Amino acid sequence: MRVMVVGATSWGCTLASCVNRAGNDAVVLCRTDEEAAELSAAREHRRLLPGIALPEGLTFTANPGGSPPRVVIWATPSQRLRENLRKVLQNLTPGDTVHASAAKGLEKGSHLRMTQVLEQELALAGREWRVGSISGPNIAREVARGLPATTVVASANGDDRHRLQQALNSTSFRVYTNDDVVGVELGGALKNVIAIAVGTAVGMDVGDNARAALMTRGLSEITRLGVSLGAELATFAGLAGLGDLLATASSPRSRNRTLGERIGSGMTLAEAMADNPHVVEGVETTRVVLEVAEAVGVDMPIAQVVSQVLFEDLEPREAIRVLMERAPTVEG
């Protein structure tokens, strides 16, 4: 099976490696010929995945033409997905293709999930919009090394779910299917906001109890909003919900948790992001999720204080006080 991964990001190169391990032909679409040549020669992404060898079977190119891929995985940052779609679809050969987003975010302004952006742009380009999502507890560097990991592919179409599963599943990367696209996407996007909160608690050294509370109550916020938007409750207890939250909020290799740690230690947002080569999806998602929550009347107090810390100069310890002094209530 020919699979194209759009974006030579750390996650894009990692997913291409998974495609290769699954016995498929993987093509990584790079931004420029120079980037493609460098990755092809080095067999290593020295800036984003230093020290990890990329499989010899990977092909790197800046040309999306050629025979139509059976699967296209969009591994670009969520806020740049639409512009990349418009650029790539002009030259991508039409065919029997399933398009899957690997980005975990919500689009600014439109509030759309990534599969909704895919559907819009594929329709505008006159393409059949067979779409899906890839999400789960996946720290890119671990997956790239071939350490055991699991993920979820979601699509409304059973045949498309199976194709995505076959594109990625291997002995080191176990892929499950799910038909709850809304829940899988929201779990992946919203957990980044909570991971920033947990990281901030780590940076302040307020203890394991506080971290556990933020993860648990954060999952409650994610679930409330997700169900109100049409997701299935059970999805948030699975890999794309609880699993992804645990990995992202617990791992020192998590971009969102690391950002939170830096802020909790006293850095401003600008300082915390200054030397980071990676996109931290949770920052923009924090802005968007509160707009969505307000529109549907869902209370998200943890997300609210994360926003105030990031964008309104609320001191992290004051944020903890705000949460702890909320009116007592039932758990739910």
Backbone as numpy.savetxt, mean C-alpha at the origin, in Angstrom:
# Nx Ny Nz CAx CAy CAz Cx Cy Cz
3.15 -17.01 -18.17 2.31 -15.82 -18.17 3.19 -14.56 -18.17
2.89 -13.63 -19.05 3.65 -12.38 -19.09 3.00 -11.36 -18.16
3.77 -10.85 -17.21 3.27 -9.90 -16.22 4.14 -8.65 -16.26
3.50 -7.50 -16.39 4.22 -6.23 -16.37 3.98 -5.54 -15.03
5.05 -5.09 -14.41 4.96 -4.32 -13.17 5.34 -2.88 -13.49
4.41 -1.96 -13.32 4.66 -0.55 -13.62 5.24 0.12 -12.38
6.48 0.56 -12.49 7.12 1.26 -11.39 8.28 0.47 -10.81
9.49 0.98 -10.99 10.68 0.34 -10.41 10.89 0.85 -8.99
9.82 0.82 -8.21 9.86 1.17 -6.80 10.38 -0.04 -6.03
10.59 0.12 -4.72 11.01 -1.04 -3.94 9.94 -2.13 -3.98
8.67 -1.75 -3.88 7.59 -2.73 -3.93 7.40 -3.26 -5.35
7.59 -2.42 -6.35 7.48 -2.87 -7.72 8.52 -3.92 -8.06
9.78 -3.66 -7.71 10.85 -4.64 -7.97 10.62 -5.91 -7.15
10.10 -5.75 -5.94 9.81 -6.91 -5.10 8.72 -7.77 -5.71
7.64 -7.15 -6.16 6.56 -7.91 -6.78 7.01 -8.58 -8.07
7.86 -7.90 -8.83 8.40 -8.52 -10.04 9.22 -9.76 -9.68
9.96 -9.70 -8.58 10.70 -10.87 -8.12 9.74 -12.00 -7.75
8.60 -11.66 -7.14 7.59 -12.67 -6.80 7.02 -13.31 -8.06
6.77 -12.50 -9.06 6.27 -13.01 -10.34 7.27 -14.01 -10.93
8.54 -13.65 -10.86 9.59 -14.53 -11.37 9.64 -15.84 -10.59
9.54 -15.77 -9.27 9.57 -16.98 -8.44 8.35 -17.86 -8.69
7.26 -17.25 -9.13 6.05 -18.01 -9.44 6.14 -18.70 -10.80
7.25 -18.51 -11.50 7.46 -19.16 -12.78 6.91 -18.40 -13.96
6.68 -17.11 -13.79 6.14 -16.28 -14.86 7.19 -15.31 -15.40
6.90 -14.73 -16.57 7.79 -13.75 -17.18 7.47 -12.37 -16.62
8.43 -11.75 -15.95 8.22 -10.46 -15.30 8.95 -9.36 -16.03
8.21 -8.29 -16.35 8.77 -7.11 -16.99 8.53 -5.92 -16.07
9.58 -5.19 -15.72 9.44 -3.99 -14.89 9.51 -2.77 -15.78
8.44 -1.98 -15.77 8.40 -0.76 -16.58 9.01 0.38 -15.78
10.13 0.90 -16.25 10.88 1.96 -15.58 10.50 3.32 -16.15
10.91 4.37 -15.46 10.60 5.73 -15.92 11.42 6.12 -17.14
12.68 5.69 -17.19 13.58 6.11 -18.27 14.40 4.92 -18.75
14.96 5.07 -19.96 15.87 4.06 -20.47 17.09 3.92 -19.57
17.54 5.04 -19.01 18.72 5.01 -18.14 18.45 4.19 -16.88
17.28 4.38 -16.29 16.94 3.60 -15.10 16.86 2.12 -15.44
16.24 1.80 -16.58 16.13 0.40 -16.99 17.50 -0.22 -17.21
18.39 0.51 -17.86 19.73 -0.01 -18.14 20.52 -0.22 -16.84
20.38 0.72 -15.91 21.10 0.61 -14.65 20.65 -0.61 -13.85
19.33 -0.81 -13.75 18.82 -1.95 -12.99 19.15 -3.26 -13.68
19.10 -3.27 -14.99 19.42 -4.48 -15.74 20.87 -4.88 -15.55
21.75 -3.90 -15.52 23.18 -4.19 -15.37 23.54 -4.56 -13.93
22.98 -3.82 -12.97 23.37 -4.01 -11.57 22.68 -5.20 -10.92
21.46 -5.53 -11.41 20.65 -6.57 -10.77 20.46 -6.29 -9.29
20.32 -5.01 -8.99 20.12 -4.55 -7.62 19.57 -3.13 -7.67
18.58 -2.85 -6.83 18.11 -1.47 -6.71 18.89 -0.84 -5.56
20.02 -0.23 -5.89 20.97 0.21 -4.87 20.42 1.29 -3.95
19.45 2.06 -4.43 18.90 3.14 -3.61 17.78 2.65 -2.70
16.92 1.77 -3.22 15.73 1.38 -2.47 15.80 -0.01 -1.85
16.56 -0.92 -2.48 16.70 -2.28 -1.95 18.18 -2.68 -1.95
19.02 -1.91 -1.29 20.46 -2.19 -1.33 20.78 -3.56 -0.75
21.69 -4.26 -1.43 22.16 -5.54 -0.93 21.29 -6.72 -1.29
20.19 -6.50 -2.01 19.30 -7.59 -2.40 19.39 -7.80 -3.91
19.78 -8.99 -4.31 19.92 -9.30 -5.73 18.55 -9.48 -6.38
18.37 -8.87 -7.53 17.15 -9.05 -8.31 17.35 -10.22 -9.26
16.34 -11.07 -9.46 16.51 -12.27 -10.28 16.99 -11.96 -11.69
17.81 -12.86 -12.22 18.32 -12.69 -13.58 17.19 -12.69 -14.60
16.09 -13.35 -14.27 14.99 -13.45 -15.23 14.15 -12.20 -15.39
14.38 -11.17 -14.57 13.61 -9.94 -14.70 14.07 -9.14 -15.90
13.10 -8.57 -16.62 13.40 -7.67 -17.73 13.03 -6.25 -17.31
13.93 -5.31 -17.56 13.69 -3.90 -17.25 13.62 -3.12 -18.55
12.58 -2.28 -18.67 12.40 -1.52 -19.90 11.65 -0.23 -19.60
11.78 0.74 -20.49 10.98 1.97 -20.39 9.91 2.00 -21.47
9.78 0.91 -22.21 8.82 0.83 -23.32 7.70 -0.15 -22.97
6.46 0.33 -22.79 5.36 -0.56 -22.44 4.79 -1.35 -23.61
5.33 -1.16 -24.81 4.81 -1.85 -25.98 5.16 -3.32 -26.00
4.87 -3.97 -27.13 5.12 -5.40 -27.25 3.85 -6.19 -27.03
4.00 -7.49 -26.88 2.83 -8.34 -26.71 2.08 -7.97 -25.43
0.75 -8.00 -25.47 -0.03 -7.56 -24.30 0.20 -8.48 -23.10
0.45 -7.93 -21.94 0.63 -8.75 -20.73 -0.70 -9.32 -20.26
-0.64 -10.46 -19.61 -1.86 -11.04 -19.02 -2.24 -10.30 -17.74
-1.25 -9.74 -17.08 -1.48 -8.97 -15.86 -0.59 -7.74 -15.89
-1.14 -6.60 -15.48 -0.34 -5.41 -15.22 -0.52 -5.05 -13.75
0.59 -4.98 -13.04 0.57 -4.58 -11.63 1.08 -3.15 -11.53
0.25 -2.27 -11.00 0.59 -0.86 -10.88 1.18 -0.63 -9.50
2.51 -0.45 -9.45 3.23 -0.33 -8.18 3.79 1.07 -7.98
3.09 2.05 -8.49 3.48 3.45 -8.30 2.77 4.01 -7.07
3.28 5.08 -6.46 2.58 5.68 -5.31 1.15 6.07 -5.66
0.27 5.99 -4.69 -1.15 6.18 -4.96 -1.46 7.55 -5.55
-0.77 8.59 -5.10 -1.07 9.93 -5.60 -0.55 10.16 -7.01
0.21 9.21 -7.55 0.70 9.33 -8.92 0.15 8.25 -9.84
-0.78 7.46 -9.32 -1.32 6.37 -10.14 -2.01 6.90 -11.38
-2.86 7.91 -11.22 -3.64 8.39 -12.36 -2.75 8.93 -13.48
-1.74 9.72 -13.14 -0.87 10.27 -14.18 -0.07 9.16 -14.87
0.32 8.14 -14.11 1.04 7.03 -14.72 0.14 6.20 -15.63
-1.10 6.02 -15.23 -2.07 5.33 -16.09 -2.21 6.04 -17.43
-2.38 7.35 -17.38 -2.58 8.11 -18.62 -1.35 8.03 -19.53
-0.19 8.01 -18.94 1.04 7.94 -19.73 1.23 6.56 -20.33
1.08 5.53 -19.51 1.40 4.16 -19.96 0.34 3.61 -20.90
-0.93 3.89 -20.63 -1.99 3.30 -21.45 -1.94 3.77 -22.90
-1.30 4.90 -23.16 -1.17 5.37 -24.54 -0.39 4.39 -25.40
0.55 3.68 -24.78 1.46 2.81 -25.54 1.36 1.33 -25.18
0.53 1.01 -24.20 0.38 -0.39 -23.80 -0.52 -1.12 -24.79
-0.05 -2.23 -25.32 -0.81 -2.98 -26.32 -2.08 -3.53 -25.69
-3.26 -3.25 -26.28 -4.51 -3.78 -25.72 -4.54 -5.30 -25.81
-5.22 -5.91 -24.86 -5.34 -7.36 -24.87 -6.16 -7.84 -23.69
-6.12 -9.14 -23.48 -6.85 -9.77 -22.38 -6.03 -9.59 -21.10
-6.17 -8.42 -20.48 -5.28 -8.02 -19.39 -6.08 -7.70 -18.13
-5.59 -8.19 -17.00 -6.13 -7.80 -15.70 -5.17 -6.78 -15.09
-5.71 -5.66 -14.65 -4.91 -4.59 -14.05 -5.11 -4.61 -12.53
-4.02 -4.66 -11.80 -4.10 -4.71 -10.34 -3.28 -3.60 -9.71
-3.86 -2.94 -8.73 -3.13 -1.91 -7.99 -2.41 -2.53 -6.80
-1.15 -2.14 -6.64 -0.39 -2.55 -5.46 -0.15 -1.37 -4.52
-0.76 -0.23 -4.83 -0.61 0.97 -3.99 -1.62 0.94 -2.86
-1.24 1.48 -1.71 -2.11 1.49 -0.54 -2.39 2.93 -0.15
-3.42 3.49 -0.75 -3.77 4.87 -0.45 -5.13 5.22 -1.03
-5.55 6.44 -0.78 -6.78 7.01 -1.34 -6.40 8.28 -2.08
-7.01 8.51 -3.23 -6.64 9.65 -4.05 -7.13 10.96 -3.44
-6.25 11.93 -3.38 -6.63 13.27 -2.90 -7.69 13.86 -3.81
-8.59 14.61 -3.24 -9.61 15.29 -4.03 -10.80 14.41 -4.35
-10.55 13.31 -5.05 -11.65 12.42 -5.45 -12.06 11.46 -4.35
-11.15 11.17 -3.41 -11.35 10.19 -2.34 -11.48 8.77 -2.87
-11.09 8.53 -4.10 -11.27 7.22 -4.72 -10.23 6.22 -4.24
-10.67 4.95 -4.16 -9.72 3.86 -3.99 -8.97 3.62 -5.30
-7.87 2.90 -5.23 -7.02 2.75 -6.41 -7.70 1.96 -7.53
-8.51 0.95 -7.19 -9.20 0.23 -8.26 -10.23 1.12 -8.95
-10.79 2.07 -8.22 -11.72 3.01 -8.84 -11.00 3.94 -9.80
-9.77 4.34 -9.44 -8.96 5.14 -10.36 -8.63 4.32 -11.60
-8.27 3.06 -11.41 -8.01 2.17 -12.55 -9.22 2.09 -13.47
-10.38 1.87 -12.89 -11.61 1.75 -13.69 -11.86 3.01 -14.51
-11.72 4.17 -13.87 -11.96 5.43 -14.57 -11.02 5.61 -15.76
-9.74 5.42 -15.52 -8.75 5.69 -16.56 -8.77 4.63 -17.66
-9.04 3.39 -17.32 -9.16 2.35 -18.34 -10.37 2.63 -19.23
-11.47 3.08 -18.62 -12.66 3.41 -19.41 -12.40 4.59 -20.33
-11.70 5.61 -19.82 -11.38 6.77 -20.65 -10.47 6.40 -21.82
-9.64 5.39 -21.61 -8.72 4.94 -22.67 -9.38 3.93 -23.60
-10.66 3.64 -23.35 -11.36 2.68 -24.20 -10.95 1.24 -23.95
-10.43 0.96 -22.76 -9.99 -0.40 -22.43 -11.03 -1.09 -21.54
-11.06 -2.40 -21.65 -11.89 -3.19 -20.75 -11.32 -3.06 -19.34
-12.17 -2.73 -18.36 -11.62 -2.53 -17.02 -11.85 -3.74 -16.13
-10.90 -4.67 -16.26 -10.82 -5.82 -15.37 -9.75 -5.48 -14.33
-10.18 -5.25 -13.10 -9.26 -4.67 -12.12 -9.24 -5.48 -10.83
-8.17 -5.30 -10.08 -8.03 -5.95 -8.79 -7.06 -5.19 -7.91
-6.85 -5.72 -6.72 -5.97 -5.08 -5.74 -5.09 -6.14 -5.09
-3.88 -5.73 -4.73 -2.94 -6.60 -4.02 -2.61 -5.92 -2.70
-2.85 -6.60 -1.58 -2.63 -5.97 -0.28 -2.44 -7.04 0.78
-1.63 -6.72 1.78 -1.41 -7.67 2.86 -0.23 -7.25 3.71
0.16 -8.09 4.67 1.29 -7.77 5.56 2.61 -8.01 4.86
3.04 -7.03 4.09 4.18 -7.20 3.19 5.21 -6.09 3.36
6.22 -6.33 4.17 7.37 -5.44 4.25 8.25 -5.77 3.05
8.44 -4.81 2.15 9.05 -5.09 0.85 10.40 -5.79 0.98
11.24 -5.32 1.86 12.59 -5.88 1.94 12.57 -7.36 2.33
11.66 -7.75 3.21 11.56 -9.15 3.60 11.08 -10.01 2.43
10.06 -9.52 1.73 9.54 -10.28 0.59 10.59 -10.39 -0.50
11.32 -9.31 -0.74 12.36 -9.31 -1.77 13.45 -10.33 -1.46
13.72 -10.55 -0.18 14.73 -11.54 0.22 14.23 -12.96 0.10
12.94 -13.13 -0.16 12.38 -14.47 -0.26 11.97 -15.06 1.07
11.86 -14.22 2.11 11.38 -14.71 3.39 9.89 -15.04 3.28
9.38 -16.00 4.06 7.99 -16.40 3.92 7.03 -15.25 4.20
6.05 -15.09 3.33 5.07 -14.01 3.47 3.78 -14.41 2.78
2.72 -13.71 3.14 1.41 -13.94 2.53 0.83 -12.61 2.06
-0.09 -12.69 1.13 -0.79 -11.49 0.68 -2.17 -11.88 0.20
-2.94 -10.87 -0.19 -4.31 -11.08 -0.68 -4.46 -10.39 -2.02
-5.08 -11.08 -2.97 -5.49 -10.43 -4.21 -7.01 -10.38 -4.22
-7.54 -9.22 -4.53 -8.99 -9.02 -4.49 -9.50 -8.55 -5.84
-10.62 -9.11 -6.25 -11.30 -8.69 -7.46 -12.73 -9.18 -7.38
-13.63 -8.48 -8.05 -15.02 -8.91 -8.08 -15.22 -10.12 -8.98
-14.25 -10.40 -9.84 -14.35 -11.48 -10.83 -13.48 -12.66 -10.40
-14.08 -13.83 -10.30 -13.35 -15.01 -9.85 -12.21 -15.40 -10.75
-12.40 -15.33 -12.07 -11.32 -15.67 -13.00 -10.14 -14.71 -12.85
-10.45 -13.44 -12.64 -9.39 -12.45 -12.47 -8.63 -12.68 -11.16
-9.35 -13.04 -10.10 -8.68 -13.36 -8.84 -7.71 -14.52 -9.02
-8.17 -15.54 -9.74 -7.32 -16.71 -9.96 -6.09 -16.34 -10.78
-6.26 -15.50 -11.78 -5.11 -15.10 -12.61 -4.09 -14.33 -11.78
-4.56 -13.41 -10.95 -3.65 -12.65 -10.10 -2.93 -13.57 -9.11
-3.66 -14.53 -8.58 -3.05 -15.50 -7.67 -1.95 -16.29 -8.38
-2.22 -16.75 -9.59 -1.23 -17.52 -10.34 -0.03 -16.67 -10.74
-0.24 -15.38 -10.88 0.86 -14.50 -11.26 1.89 -14.36 -10.14
1.48 -14.54 -8.89 2.34 -14.20 -7.75 2.65 -15.35 -6.81
1.81 -16.37 -6.77 1.93 -17.40 -5.74 3.17 -18.27 -5.93
3.91 -18.47 -4.84 5.08 -19.35 -4.88 5.28 -19.96 -3.50
6.34 -20.76 -3.35 6.60 -21.40 -2.06 7.03 -20.41 -0.98
7.43 -19.20 -1.37 7.82 -18.19 -0.38 6.80 -17.06 -0.25
5.85 -17.02 -1.17 4.86 -15.92 -1.18 3.49 -16.53 -1.43
2.77 -16.79 -0.35 1.47 -17.46 -0.44 0.38 -16.42 -0.67
-0.39 -16.62 -1.71 -1.38 -15.63 -2.14 -2.79 -16.18 -1.93
-3.59 -15.45 -1.18 -4.99 -15.78 -0.96 -5.87 -14.87 -1.82
-7.09 -15.34 -2.12 -8.03 -14.52 -2.89 -9.16 -14.03 -1.99
-9.77 -12.92 -2.41 -10.87 -12.32 -1.67 -11.72 -11.54 -2.66
-13.04 -11.59 -2.51 -13.90 -10.83 -3.42 -14.30 -9.47 -2.84
-13.84 -9.16 -1.63 -14.17 -7.89 -0.99 -13.11 -6.85 -1.35
-13.24 -6.27 -2.53 -12.25 -5.30 -3.00 -12.22 -4.07 -2.09
-13.38 -3.61 -1.68 -13.46 -2.41 -0.83 -12.70 -2.63 0.47
-12.95 -3.74 1.13 -12.31 -4.01 2.40 -10.81 -4.20 2.29
-10.39 -4.94 1.27 -8.96 -5.18 1.09 -8.22 -3.86 0.84
-8.79 -3.01 -0.01 -8.13 -1.74 -0.30 -8.13 -0.80 0.91
-9.25 -0.71 1.60 -9.31 0.21 2.74 -8.42 -0.27 3.88
-8.37 -1.57 4.11 -7.48 -2.08 5.14 -6.04 -1.69 4.88
-5.62 -1.83 3.63 -4.25 -1.49 3.27 -3.95 -0.02 3.37
-4.90 0.81 2.99 -4.68 2.26 3.01 -4.74 2.83 4.43
-5.75 2.44 5.19 -5.99 3.09 6.48 -5.03 2.64 7.56
-4.51 1.43 7.44 -3.58 0.96 8.48 -2.33 1.83 8.55
-1.98 2.51 7.45 -0.80 3.38 7.47 -0.96 4.54 8.45
-2.17 5.04 8.56 -2.44 6.14 9.49 -2.22 5.67 10.93
-2.73 4.49 11.23 -2.58 3.95 12.59 -1.13 3.60 12.87
-0.41 3.13 11.86 1.02 2.82 12.04 1.82 4.07 12.40
1.44 5.21 11.83 2.10 6.47 12.22 1.83 6.75 13.69
0.59 6.52 14.13 0.26 6.74 15.54 1.08 5.83 16.44
1.17 4.56 16.07 1.93 3.60 16.88 3.41 3.99 16.91
3.94 4.36 15.76 5.33 4.79 15.71 5.59 6.00 16.59
4.65 6.91 16.62 4.79 8.10 17.47 4.86 7.69 18.94
4.04 6.71 19.32 4.08 6.20 20.69 5.43 5.55 20.99
5.98 4.85 20.01 7.30 4.24 20.18 8.35 5.33 20.39
8.27 6.37 19.57 9.23 7.47 19.69 9.15 8.19 21.02
7.96 8.23 21.60 7.80 8.87 22.91 8.11 7.92 24.06
8.25 6.62 23.76 8.53 5.60 24.77 7.46 5.58 25.85
6.20 5.48 25.40 5.09 5.46 26.36 4.63 4.04 26.69
5.35 3.04 26.20 5.08 1.68 26.66 4.30 0.81 25.70
4.38 -0.50 25.99 3.71 -1.50 25.15 2.20 -1.43 25.27
1.69 -1.07 26.44 0.24 -0.99 26.61 -0.36 0.05 25.68
0.31 1.19 25.57 -0.18 2.26 24.70 -0.15 1.82 23.24
0.93 1.13 22.85 1.02 0.65 21.47 -0.10 -0.35 21.16
-0.33 -1.26 22.10 -1.40 -2.24 21.90 -2.76 -1.57 21.79
-2.97 -0.56 22.63 -4.25 0.17 22.60 -4.44 0.88 21.26
-3.38 1.52 20.77 -3.48 2.24 19.50 -3.76 1.28 18.35
-3.10 0.12 18.35 -3.36 -0.84 17.27 -4.79 -1.37 17.33
-5.23 -1.71 18.54 -6.56 -2.31 18.68 -7.67 -1.30 18.40
-7.56 -0.13 19.02 -8.58 0.89 18.78 -8.46 1.44 17.36
-7.25 1.44 16.83 -7.08 1.85 15.44 -7.78 0.90 14.48
-7.66 -0.40 14.75 -8.37 -1.38 13.91 -9.87 -1.17 13.99
-10.35 -0.79 15.18 -11.78 -0.50 15.33 -12.19 0.67 14.44
-11.37 1.72 14.39 -11.67 2.86 13.51 -11.68 2.45 12.04
-10.67 1.68 11.65 -10.59 1.21 10.26 -11.83 0.41 9.91
-12.23 -0.48 10.81 -13.37 -1.36 10.56 -14.66 -0.56 10.46
-14.86 0.39 11.38 -16.09 1.20 11.34 -16.22 1.93 10.01
-15.14 2.56 9.59 -15.22 3.30 8.33 -15.40 2.34 7.16
-14.66 1.24 7.17 -14.75 0.29 6.06 -16.14 -0.27 5.89
-16.75 -0.70 6.98 -18.10 -1.27 6.90 -19.10 -0.22 6.43
-18.92 1.02 6.88 -19.83 2.09 6.45 -19.71 2.37 4.95
-18.56 2.01 4.37 -18.34 2.23 2.94 -18.61 0.98 2.11
-19.14 -0.06 2.75 -19.55 -1.25 2.00 -18.64 -2.45 2.10
-17.62 -2.37 2.93 -16.71 -3.50 3.09 -17.33 -4.56 4.00
-16.79 -5.77 3.93 -17.25 -6.86 4.78 -16.46 -6.86 6.09
-17.16 -7.05 7.19 -16.54 -7.01 8.51 -15.37 -7.99 8.62
-15.56 -9.20 8.10 -14.55 -10.25 8.27 -13.22 -9.90 7.63
-13.24 -9.07 6.59 -11.99 -8.73 5.90 -10.99 -8.08 6.84
-11.48 -7.30 7.78 -10.57 -6.55 8.66 -9.95 -7.42 9.75
-10.44 -8.65 9.89 -9.81 -9.61 10.80 -8.80 -10.48 10.07
-8.64 -10.27 8.77 -7.76 -11.09 7.95 -6.45 -10.42 7.61
-5.77 -10.97 6.61 -4.44 -10.50 6.24 -4.42 -9.05 5.78
-5.46 -8.64 5.05 -5.49 -7.28 4.51 -5.93 -6.26 5.55
-6.38 -6.72 6.71 -6.78 -5.83 7.78 -5.82 -5.93 8.95
-6.15 -6.83 9.89 -5.32 -7.02 11.08 -3.88 -7.40 10.71
-3.72 -8.30 9.75 -2.38 -8.74 9.38 -1.50 -7.60 8.91
-2.03 -6.80 8.01 -1.26 -5.67 7.48 -0.97 -4.64 8.57
-1.95 -4.40 9.43 -1.75 -3.45 10.53 -0.65 -3.92 11.47
-0.66 -5.20 11.83 0.36 -5.72 12.74 1.76 -5.58 12.15
1.90 -5.94 10.88 3.22 -5.85 10.25 3.70 -4.41 10.17
2.82 -3.53 9.72 3.22 -2.14 9.48 3.44 -1.38 10.78
2.64 -1.67 11.79 2.78 -0.96 13.06 3.88 -1.54 13.95
4.30 -2.78 13.67 5.28 -3.44 14.53 6.69 -3.42 13.98
6.83 -3.35 12.66 8.15 -3.52 12.05 8.97 -2.24 12.06
10.22 -2.31 12.50 11.10 -1.14 12.40 11.46 -0.80 10.96
11.11 -1.69 10.02 11.36 -1.41 8.60 10.16 -0.76 7.92
9.09 -0.54 8.68 7.89 0.09 8.14 8.12 1.59 7.96
7.82 2.09 6.78 8.01 3.52 6.51 7.12 4.38 7.40
5.86 3.96 7.55 4.91 4.77 8.30 5.22 4.75 9.79
5.54 3.59 10.32 5.93 3.54 11.74 7.20 4.35 11.97
8.18 4.22 11.07 9.43 4.96 11.23 9.20 6.46 11.24
8.32 6.93 10.35 7.98 8.35 10.35 7.40 8.75 11.70
6.48 7.93 12.22 5.90 8.22 13.52 6.94 8.25 14.63
7.88 7.31 14.60 8.94 7.28 15.61 9.72 8.59 15.61
10.05 9.06 14.43 10.83 10.30 14.34 10.05 11.48 14.89
8.76 11.52 14.58 7.93 12.61 15.10 7.79 12.50 16.61
7.62 11.28 17.10 7.51 11.08 18.54 8.78 11.45 19.29
9.92 11.38 18.60 11.19 11.74 19.23 11.46 13.24 19.19
10.55 14.00 18.54 10.68 15.45 18.56 10.87 16.12 17.22
10.95 15.35 16.14 11.12 15.95 14.82 9.81 16.52 14.30
9.91 17.52 13.44 8.75 17.98 12.68 8.50 17.02 11.53
7.36 17.16 10.87 7.07 16.31 9.71 8.13 16.50 8.63
8.49 17.74 8.36 9.50 18.00 7.33 10.83 17.37 7.68
11.23 17.46 8.94 12.49 16.86 9.37 12.43 15.34 9.29
11.29 14.78 9.65 11.15 13.32 9.65 11.21 12.73 8.25
10.80 13.52 7.26 10.76 13.03 5.88 11.97 13.45 5.06
12.85 14.26 5.62 13.90 14.91 4.84 14.84 13.94 4.14
15.28 12.89 4.81 16.27 11.99 4.22 15.68 10.63 3.86
14.38 10.59 3.65 13.70 9.33 3.36 13.51 9.18 1.85
14.12 8.17 1.21 13.96 8.01 -0.23 12.62 7.40 -0.63
11.85 6.92 0.35 10.59 6.23 0.07 9.39 7.16 0.24
8.32 6.86 -0.46 7.05 7.55 -0.26 6.38 6.98 0.99
5.93 7.85 1.88 5.21 7.43 3.09 3.72 7.68 2.84
3.02 6.63 2.41 1.63 6.79 1.96 0.70 7.32 3.05
1.00 7.00 4.31 0.08 7.38 5.37 -0.10 8.86 5.56
0.86 9.66 5.12 0.76 11.11 5.32 -0.43 11.67 4.53
-0.46 11.43 3.24 -1.58 11.94 2.44 -2.88 11.20 2.76
-2.78 9.91 3.09 -3.99 9.17 3.43 -4.66 9.76 4.66
-3.87 10.26 5.60 -4.44 10.87 6.80 -5.35 12.04 6.43
-4.90 12.86 5.50 -5.74 13.99 5.07 -7.05 13.49 4.47
-6.93 12.51 3.58 -8.09 12.05 2.81 -9.08 11.31 3.70
-8.57 10.45 4.57 -9.47 9.59 5.34 -10.38 10.40 6.25
-9.90 11.50 6.79 -10.75 12.31 7.65 -11.85 13.00 6.86
-11.56 13.37 5.63 -12.60 13.94 4.77 -13.66 12.89 4.47
-13.23 11.66 4.20 -14.17 10.57 3.92 -14.99 10.27 5.17
-14.32 10.18 6.32 -15.02 9.86 7.56 -16.07 10.91 7.91
-15.72 12.16 7.71 -16.67 13.24 7.99 -17.89 13.14 7.08
-17.65 12.79 5.82 -18.74 12.71 4.85 -19.74 11.62 5.20
-19.27 10.53 5.83 -20.18 9.43 6.16 -20.50 9.37 7.65
-20.01 10.34 8.42 -20.36 10.43 9.83 -19.73 9.38 10.72
-18.48 9.02 10.43 -17.76 8.03 11.25 -16.71 8.74 12.09
-16.70 8.44 13.39 -15.75 9.05 14.31 -14.42 8.29 14.26
-13.32 9.01 14.05 -11.99 8.40 13.99 -11.02 9.23 14.83
-11.11 9.11 16.16 -10.31 9.98 17.02 -8.80 9.79 16.88
-8.33 8.57 16.64 -6.89 8.38 16.49 -6.41 9.04 15.21
-7.13 8.81 14.13 -6.76 9.46 12.86 -6.80 10.97 12.99
-7.75 11.47 13.78 -7.88 12.92 13.97 -6.64 13.50 14.65
-6.16 12.85 15.70 -4.99 13.41 16.38 -3.72 13.20 15.56
-3.66 12.13 14.76 -2.52 11.97 13.85 -2.47 13.15 12.89
-3.62 13.53 12.36 -3.68 14.68 11.46 -3.22 15.95 12.16
-3.67 16.14 13.39 -3.31 17.35 14.13 -1.81 17.39 14.44
-1.23 16.24 14.72 0.21 16.18 14.98 0.99 16.47 13.70
0.56 15.86 12.58 1.28 16.02 11.32 1.17 17.43 10.75
-0.04 17.99 10.80 -0.31 19.20 10.02 -0.65 20.44 10.84
-0.92 20.27 12.14 -1.35 21.41 12.95 -0.46 21.64 14.17
0.70 21.01 14.19 1.71 21.22 15.24 1.22 20.83 16.63
0.28 19.90 16.71 -0.11 19.38 18.02 1.05 18.53 18.57
1.44 18.78 19.79 2.52 18.01 20.41 2.06 16.56 20.61
2.91 15.57 20.30 2.50 14.18 20.46 1.99 13.83 21.85
2.61 14.36 22.90 2.14 14.05 24.25 0.77 14.68 24.52
0.52 15.81 23.90 -0.81 16.41 24.01 -1.83 15.55 23.28
-1.42 14.94 22.17 -2.32 14.05 21.43 -2.72 12.86 22.29
-1.77 12.30 23.03 -2.09 11.20 23.95 -3.09 11.66 25.00
-2.86 12.86 25.54 -3.79 13.39 26.56 -5.19 13.54 25.99
-5.29 14.06 24.76 -6.60 14.24 24.12 -7.33 12.90 24.02
-6.62 11.86 23.61 -7.25 10.55 23.48 -7.66 9.98 24.84
-6.80 10.13 25.83 -7.07 9.54 27.14 -8.18 10.27 27.89
-8.42 11.54 27.56 -9.45 12.31 28.27 -10.79 12.34 27.54
-10.91 11.53 26.49 -12.22 11.41 25.85 -13.22 10.82 26.85
-14.49 11.12 26.65 -15.52 10.62 27.57 -15.51 9.09 27.60
-15.59 8.48 28.78 -15.64 7.02 28.87 -16.81 6.46 28.07
-16.62 5.29 27.46 -17.66 4.73 26.62 -17.53 3.21 26.58
-18.43 2.55 25.89 -18.34 1.09 25.72 -17.32 0.77 24.64
-16.75 -0.42 24.72 -15.84 -0.85 23.67 -16.66 -1.29 22.47
-16.23 -0.85 21.28 -16.97 -1.24 20.09 -16.46 -0.49 18.89
